[in-house]
Structure formats: C-alpha cells, structure tokens
C-alpha cells in the first residue's frame, strides 16, 4: 500500500499528463492523403480533416490519430492552431501550492511560466526553474504564438475583400492562416484575411525560417501601388492631370508611384519608358508599367499591369480610369515595351 507521501507526486504527474494532452496543436489537410500504419495497412486522411499535430521536422509534420503517429509531408497539410502554453506575469504575484493556498515563491513581473492545466480561475504552471504551482489567471497574459503556414503564389492576381486589396505575385511567399471550402485563407501584414482558390497557392515542401515580418518587402510595395490604382478607377480623364481633377495616362502612373512609394517617375509616357528596368511581356508582374504607341512608332500611352493579363490606365477614349485587357485588339497591336519600377 502506498503512503500519502508517495501518492502526491503521482497526483502531480497525473495533472501534468492531463494538461499536456489538452494542449495539442492541430493541423488540417488541404488534399486527400493516404498514410501507412505501423502494421503497413493504409489509412486515408480526407481533405479538410483536422488532426492532432505533435511536432514539426524540417520536411514533415508528425501527427496523431487513433493512438498512432504518422509523418505527413508539409505540402499536404497546414498548421491550423498553435495552442499557447506560455504566459507572462502581468504584475508580481505568487505561485501557490493549491488554488487559494500557500505561496511557494514569488513570481516577478514579465516572468514567463508554462501552463500544464487550467482549473477554474487558476492554472497549474511550471516556471523556468521547474517549480510547479498554481497562479490566478487574471495575473497572467497569454504569449501569442504565430500559427501561420507559408506558401508560394502560383499566379499574379489581385484579391479584393471589403474594398481592400491584396496582390498575389507569382513566386512570392504568402502567409496562410486556414483552409476551408477548397480555399486558402491568407493574411496580409495587418492581419486582414483574403480567400484564395487552392490552385493559386503551392505549399512549401520544407520548413524554412520565414515570418510575416520578412515576407517580401517588394510584395508589400507592389500591393500599395495596385491598391492606389484600383482606388483611381472611375476618376475622369483630364489631359495633363495628376489627380486634383483627374488624370491623363502618365499622370496616373506618376502620381501613384510618387504618392505611395515616394518614387518620382518622369512625367510623360514616352519619358517613363526609360524609368526602371525593361521586362519582357511574358515576365510581367503586377505594378509593372506597360507602354503603347498611339500614332506612328512613338510611345504615347502607359498603364499599370495588375495581373490576369490586364492593366489599369487613364483612357482618353473612355474619358476615365478603367481596366483593359492587354490582348484587346487595340492594345495588342500597339504594345511596345514594359518597365519594372519595383525591383526588390
């Protein structure tokens, strides 16, 4: 028969095990996947199925289902939730032997503790020096951990949500928050969510050191240009205009780059064709300037490429800022060149 002295550590161990079980992260499959059990039989994981995620390696997720562990490639699922176990002490408080109990030691402001279990208004925590005890939850704040998965855009496309814009650029990194209804939910620098067709995003096969703070600076700059271009849609065409009453074609491009990125382009369309660097038509990305001849061989018109084979431009014929396809017969036959203003 065990003595009371030996029963106490077992009780604490039980609390720790229960706590750890309750804190598993989760993942979600973005496509159907067939795994192999230990007995070499197959198990099917369905698209949009949620699973317990134990840990990550450099090239895979380790998950658990029905008591068995499976190694899953990183390009078939994303991390859905990362349950935080770390908390910071808001003000000095005490670590207790039980809720409403006696102090074990004092916890200093900003000291970090790790949760093992929650019990009403209290949590059972371990400190960095491995001292365990209870803390009133109102004296702590959760340390938020990023649960973002990073993927690669396969397309150049502008996404619109509630009159805000996000520009997908082929080959650039995107931050993925969720997956549902065959759609990725991605987020911008400000946490704004956008829905993206699953076919537009490719998941990384290997984990890399990437964070939302170092997702391409160029992508952020391009997004500002594209958003400004969309916001100009419908504004009147005014010869020589740079925004006060309307725009002409080069006045639109001039004002957008100046006002969003403080980049001063040449003023005329012909002169802007010497700004930036030349880019081939098949290599266009959003934000590039596209140029056309309107009479003879001289350049007389410019627009901003927005992806999907389209541009935003101030049209003298339509008397306003509009979207037009590059393969529209008028522009297709008059296309001259393109220039990239944002290089890195």
Secondary structure, DSSP 8 states (H G I E B T S, - for coil): ---HHHHHHHHHHHHHHHHHHTT-EEEEESS-EEEE-TTS-EEEE-TT-EEEEEEE-SSEEEEEETTEEEEEETTSEEEEE----EEEESS-EEEESSTT--EEEEE-TT-EEEEEEEETTEEEEEETT--EEEEEGGGEEE------EEEEE-S-EEEEETTEEEEE-TT-EEEEEEEETTEEEEE-TT--EEEEEGGGEEE-SS-----GGGS-HHHHHHHHHHHHHHHTTT-BB-TT-BSSS-B-HHHHHHHHHHHHH-----SSHHHHTTSSEE--GGG--TT-EEEEEEETTEEEEEEEEEETTEEEEEETTTTEEEEEETTSHHHHHHEEEEEES---
